[in-house]
Amino acid sequence: MYDFAKIQIFCVFRIFFVFLRNYLMKKNMAREITLYPERASKDELKKFVEKRGYEKTKHLWDWSKGTLNFFWFDYDDYKSISGVELDIYPVSNEESLHTNNKWAVHVRNNYSGSFFDVKEFNEVIKQLRKRFGGIIMGDYGKNRYAPLWEDDSVPMQRGIECIYKYQKDVLKKVRHSLPDEIIQLTKSKNSKIESLNNFMKQQDPSRVIYNGLTPLLVSIVEYFLYSYFIVVLRYDLQAKQKIENLSKIKLDFSDIEKLEKGIYSKEEIVADQYNFQNLESSQKAFRDVLNLDLHNILHSKIIRKSRPRVDLFQLVSELIEDRHEIVHKLRLDLLLSKTDFIYKLDIVQCMIDTVTDKIENKYGFQINRDV
């Protein structure tokens, strides 16, 4: 007789592990293809990929002795997300069934890679095969390449999306890193006991950590405003016209040198004239250069959680003031609980979303907000 209860349990676990495997493959794994050339020396392969812009790098994994590791990344117009890894390595005995050549080429690209990353992932193998012959083996079968999708993104969109996802990821890491409060006391209806409980909670060492993380939240606000300003300025034609003449901008010798070497852009020079930890200075930058009213954007967002009709501008201003009290006066708010800190974190995320919404609406695109 069959034990149907055990069979059902087995099926449930089987479905779960298949789902988990597929999820992990999408999240953490990568596309991989290997070319086994008909004829190619190590030096020929090296020169070919270097001509395509691949740069030598070190690899985390152990490869066979003599392997050359390369990396490609397109820094122009925010095209790349994860880039492409490429390895020229000596063929093992098992792989000699595919080729008589001594060297093979392995390419790898994260599933999170952009359209341009996957396009290069395919193209470098296609061109290598065209030049040196051979067969390819990989995730998509023999002599098959990674499927591409349609991409109609524009540079500003990709830049905003890149910064948005990075900030969201940092906020997520902060949220998951928060320690729980050590002193856990049961709420009491007796006012005297509750007052004593609140006093005891103020001695909780975790609250010092919450205070210490408050400046980090303001750093995220500053980075967000600074980076969005640069991206929009770089691709908004009307805004670019406002910075064509740099004569009114104060430059020192090091700025000019960086500008000439291409490691410092006009947009960065303009952005550095403003203090993005200060909402008034940020407003001036966004209004005068980008024609975006930052004050109006933040004032128009009403937050009703825990306090009636408080707008986002006021809450962000309070957060910046909290940071000032901690950094410059060493005043710790020992009433700041974990719940209170998470509320501050949500304010920062709300600010990022609100300004992103406005930029999307103004320029007519929509970013992918999934991390």
Beta strands, then each sheet from edge to edge (+ up, - down):
strand 1: 30-36
strand 2: 55-56
strand 3: 68-72
strand 4: 84-90
strand 5: 103-110
strand 6: 135-138
strand 7: 302-303
strand 8: 310-311
sheet 1: 2+ 3- 4+ 5- 1+ 6-
sheet 2: 7+ 8-
end
